[in-house]
Amino acid sequence: MANVNPAMDGKIPQADVKIAKKKRSQWFEVWLRLKKSKAAMVGLAIIVILIFSAIFADFIAPEGIDDQDLDRRFVSPSAEHFMGTDHLGRDIFSRIVYGSRISLQVGFIAVGIAALAGGSLGAIAGYYGGKLDNGIMRAMDILLAIPSILLAISIVAALGPSLANVMIAVGISSMPSYARIVRASVLTIKDQEFVEAAKAIGANDLRIIIKHILPNAMAPIIVQATLGVAGAILSAAGLSFIGLGIQPPNPEWGSMLASGRHYIRDYWHIATFPGLTIMITIFGLNLLGDGLRDALDPRLKN
C-alpha cells in the first residue's frame, strides 16, 4: 500500500503553492507593485478621468464645441457655466472636455509613430551592429542635436498646420529617444541563451527580434511611452499656442490658452482653466510614468 503523507491530506502542498506563485503573471506582479505607489495611483486616476471624459464627451459636455452666444461673453465661473465662457460666449468647460479627445489622440498616435519608427531603427541597429548601427545612430544623433520643439515647428511649418501634421511632427521629433532606448536593450539581450537557442533551431532574424528580443525589452519602452505621451501633449499645445497646431474652432487646449491670453488681465478664467488642464494632465502622466519605472525595475521587487 502506498504511503500517504497525513500532512498533505486535504491540503495543498507547500511546493505547489510556491510553483503557483512563480507562475503568476509578470504583469500582475508589476500591477501589485504599482498599486503600492500612492503617487502612481493618483496619476492613473487622472488619466482614467481624462480618458473617460474623452469617450463620453457628448454626454458630459453641456454644450457643443462651437456653440456661440455673444450675449453671454466673458461670463465668470458660475453654476450655469462651471468654468465660465470665452470671448465668443462659448462654454469653456465643454470645450475642455471635447479638447481631451484631441489631446489624447495627439499624445497616443504621436508616441505610436515615435515608438514604432524609432524602436524599429533601434532594434535593427542593436541587433546587426557594425556600419548599419553606426549609420542609424549618427542619424539619430543629428535629430537629437536639434531641440525637439524646433524640429516639430520646422516640420509643421513645411507640411502646414493640421491635426495629422502635428502628430507626424511630434512623432518624428520624439523618435531618437526610442531608438536609443531600444538599441541599448537589444545590445544587452541579443547575446542571452534563449536568443542563441532560437538561432540554433533556425529562426530568422525578424522572428528573433519580434518574438524573443522586443518582448524582453518592453519595460523601458513602456516607461518612455508613458512619459512621451505627456511630452507629446505639451508639444502639441505649444504648437497650437503659436498658431502652428490644430486650428480654431477645434477645442485644442493650447489654442484655447492662446486665445485667452489677450483677456487675462480682465477675464482670468479664459486662459486659466485650459492652462490648469494641461498642467494636471502632464502631472498625472509623469506620476504614472515614475510609478511604472519603479514597478518595472527588477531591483525593486522586494
N, C-alpha and C positions, 0 to 999 in steps of 0.2 A: 504494500500500500504506500502510495506516495505521501511523503511528509508534507504537512500543511502548516505554515507558519501562523500561529494564532494571532500574532500582532498585525497580520495583514488581512485577517478575516473581516470583511465588511468595510475595510478602509482602503484608501488609495495609497499605494506605496510612495514613500518619500522620493524615490528615484524618478517615478513617473511624474510627480509634481514638478521636480526640477527640470525634467525634459520639456514639460508643457510650458514652463516659464521661459525656457530658452527658445521655444518655437514661437513665442509671442511675436507679433509683427514688429519689425524695427520701427515703423512709422507710428505704431501705437505707443511704443516706448518714448518716441520723440514727443508725442502729444502729451503723455503723462508728465514729462519734464517741462514742457511748455506751460502746462496748467499751473505749475508751481510758481511761475513768474507773474506777479500781480500786474506789473507794467505791461507785459506782453498781452495779458488778458484785456487790459484797458485798450490797448491798441487794436486788438482783434474786435472788441465791441464797437469801436469807432468805425472800423472798416465794414463790419456787418451792417451797421446802421446806414452807412453810405450806400452799400450795395442794395439794401432793402429800399432805400429812397429812390435809387435809380430804376429798379424794377417796377415799383408801384407808384411812380411819379404821377401818373394820370389820376390816381386816387388820393394821393397825399396833397398835391398842389391844389389850392382853392381856385386858381385861375390859370389861363394859358400862358405860354411863354412870351407872347407879344400882345396881350390884351391891354390896350391903352385907353386912358381916360384923363384928358387934360384938366378936368375939373378937380381931380384929386392929386395933383402933382405935389411932390415933396411932403407927403403925409408922414408924420413921425410914427414910430412903432406904437401899435395900439392893439386892442383885442380884435379889431376888424382886420388889420394888416399887421401881422406878427412882427415883421421886420420893416414896416413902412413901405412907401412907394418911391419910385425914382423920378427923374425929371420929365418922363413921359407918362407918368401915372400908372406904371406897371408895378405889380406886386413883387417885391424883391424876394420874399420867401419862395414864391412859386418859381421864379427864375433860378434861384439857387438850387432848388430841388431838381428841376429839369437839367440844370447845368451839371449835376453829378453824373448824368449819363455820358455827357461829352468828356468830362474829365477822366472817368473810368475807362471809357473807350480809348482815349488817347494813351492813358497810362499802360493798359494791358497790351494793346496792339503794338505800341512803340517798343515796349520791353520784349514782346514776342519777336519783333523784327530783329532787335539787337541780339537777343539770346540765340535765335536760330542762325543768323548770319555770322555773328561773332563767335558763337560756340562751335559752329562747323569749321570755321577757319582755324580756331584754336585747337580743335581735335586733330585736324589734318596736320597742322604744324607740329604738335607734340608727338604724334604717332610716327610720322615719317622722318622728322628731323632734317638735318643737313641743309642744303641750299633752299629747299622749299620752306623749311621752318624759318630760316633767316630772311627770306624774301617776304613772307607773310607778316612776320613780326616787325620788320622795318617799316612796312606799310602801315601797320597799326601804330607804330611809334610816331609816324608823321601825323596821323589823325590825333594822337594824344597831345602832340605839340600845339595843336590849335585848341583854344578853350571851347568846350562843348557848346556853350550858348552861342558863341560867334560862328561856329561851324553850322549850327542849326539855322541861325539867321541867314547865313550865306545860301544855304540850300533852299530855304523858303523864299528868299528874295529871287532866286533863279527860277524856281518852279511856280511861284505865285502863291498867295495866301489862301489856304483852304484846309479843311479838316484832314484830308488824306495826305496832303503835302506836309502838314505839321507832324503827323505820325511818322512819315518817312524820314523827315529831317531829324527828329528826336531819336528815332531808332538808329540811324546811321551815326549820329554823334555819340551814342552810347555804346556802339559796337566794340571798340577796342578793349574796354574793361572786361567784357565777357570773353573775348578771345584770349586775354592774358590769364584769366582765372581758369578757363577750361584747359588751356595748354599746360599750366602748372599741375593741374590734377592728373592729366593724361600722362605726363612725364613720371609721376610717382606710381601710377597704376600699371602702365604697359609692360613692366618687367615682372609683374606678380605671377605666381604659379598658375593661377586659373587662366590667365591670358596665354601663357606658354602651352597649357593643355589644349586650349581652343585651337592654337596654331597647329599643334601636333595632330589633331584629328581632321585637319584640312579646312577649317573655317576661313573664309576670305576676309580681307581687311575690313570691308564695310560691315560685315556681320560682327566682327570682333569689336569694332568701335561702337556700334549701336547697341549690341546685346550685352557686351561684357564690360566695356570701359565707361561709357557715359552713365549707365545706371549707378555706378560706384562713384561718380563724380558729381552727383546731383546736389549734395548738401551745400557746397559753396555757391552753386548756381542758384538755388532756391533763395538763399540769403541775399545774394546780389540782386536777384529779380525783385524781391520784396522792397528793398531799398531803391531799386531802379524805378519802380512804379512811382514812388514819391518824387524822384528827380524828374521823371517824365512829365508828371502833372505840373510840377513847378516850372519846368521849361516851357510847356505849352501855355501856361498862364503868363509867363514873361513875354513870349512871342505875341500873344493876343494883346498884352498891355501896350506894346509898341506898334500895334496895328498890323503885324505880320502873321497872326494866327487865325483862329476862327473868327469870321466876320459877323457883325451885328446883322439881323436881330437875334442870332443864336445866343443863348444864355451861357456863354463861357465865363467862368469866374474872373479870369484875367481881363477880359474886355469889359466886364461889369465894373471891375475895380478902376479901369482906365477912364470909363465914362463918369464914374462917381467922384474922381479926384478933383474935378473942376468945381464941385459944390461942397467940398469937405468942410470949409470954414463955416458955412451956414447950415448945411444938412449932413451931419456926420454919418448918419446911418447908411447912406447910399454906398459909400466906399468901405465902411467898417465891416459890415456883415459878409460881403464877398471875401474881404481880406481875412477875417476870422475863420471862414470856412476853409480857405486854402491852408491856413496855419494849422488848424485842428486836423485836417486830413493828412498833411505831411507829418505832423507829430504822431498820429496814430500809426502810420506806416513805418516810421522809424522805430517806434516802440516794438511793433511786431517783428520787424527785421532784427533788432537786437535780441529779442527773445528767441527767435529761430536760430540765430547764430549760436547762442548758448546751448539751446536744446539739441542742436545737431553736432555739437562738439563732443567727440567720444571721450575726451579727457575729463568731462564734467558729468559722466554718467552716474557717479556716486555722490 
